[in-house]
């Protein structure tokens, strides 16, 4: 029983970290796009595109990882509700 609660707490912590990491990827992309809009003349377009695409891909991978984690958290929440309902009997 404690194992379920521990797993859920760990999942919540991991979820927060993933959300922060995804946000950082978005911030970095925004920064790069702003930088390009001010310095486009001196930037190699294909290199900039490769960099932004790589960071975007990392963000997508993290987003997928977050989705799977949230799915797992849904199952854990269901188990926790079941355990609490049994305790009330």
C-alpha positions in Angstrom: 0.0 0.0 0.0 2.8 2.4 0.9 4.5 1.4 -2.3 1.6 2.9 -4.3 1.8 6.2 -2.5 5.6 6.3 -2.8 5.4 5.6 -6.6 2.8 8.3 -7.0 4.9 10.9 -5.1 7.9 10.0 -7.2 5.8 10.4 -10.3 4.6 13.8 -9.2 8.2 14.9 -8.7 9.2 13.5 -12.1 6.2 15.2 -13.7 7.3 18.6 -12.3 10.8 18.1 -13.6 9.6 17.1 -17.1 7.3 20.2 -17.2 10.3 22.4 -16.3 12.5 20.8 -19.0 9.8 21.2 -21.6 9.4 24.8 -20.7 13.1 25.3 -20.9 13.2 23.9 -24.5 10.4 26.3 -25.5 12.2 29.2 -23.9 15.4 28.4 -25.7 13.6 28.1 -29.0 12.0 31.5 -28.4 15.3 33.0 -27.5 16.9 31.6 -30.7 14.1 32.8 -32.9 14.3 36.3 -31.4 18.1 36.3 -31.8 17.7 35.2 -35.5 15.2 38.0 -36.1 17.8 40.5 -34.9 20.9 39.0 -36.5 19.6 37.0 -39.5 22.1 38.6 -41.9 25.1 37.0 -40.1 23.5 33.6 -39.4 23.7 30.5 -41.5 20.0 29.6 -42.1 20.4 25.8 -42.3 22.5 25.6 -39.2 20.0 27.7 -37.2 17.2 25.5 -38.6 19.1 22.3 -37.5 19.6 23.7 -34.0 16.0 24.8 -33.5 14.8 21.4 -34.9 17.0 19.5 -32.6 15.8 21.4 -29.5 12.2 21.0 -30.7 12.7 17.3 -31.1 14.1 17.1 -27.5 10.9 18.9 -26.3 8.7 16.5 -28.2 10.5 13.5 -26.7 10.0 15.0 -23.2 6.4 15.7 -24.0 5.9 12.1 -25.0 7.7 11.0 -21.8 5.3 13.3 -19.8 2.3 11.8 -21.5 3.4 8.2 -20.6 4.1 9.3 -17.0 0.7 11.0 -16.7 -0.9 7.8 -18.0 0.9 5.8 -15.3 -0.2 8.4 -12.7 -3.8 7.9 -13.7 -3.5 4.2 -13.0 -1.8 4.9 -9.7 -4.6 7.4 -8.7 -7.2 4.7 -9.4 -5.3 2.2 -7.2 -5.0 4.8 -4.4 -8.8 5.5 -4.6 -9.4 1.8 -4.4 -7.1 1.4 -1.4 -8.8 4.3 0.4 -12.2 3.0 -0.3 -11.2 -0.4 1.2 -9.9 1.4 4.3 -13.2 3.1 4.8 -15.0 -0.2 5.1 
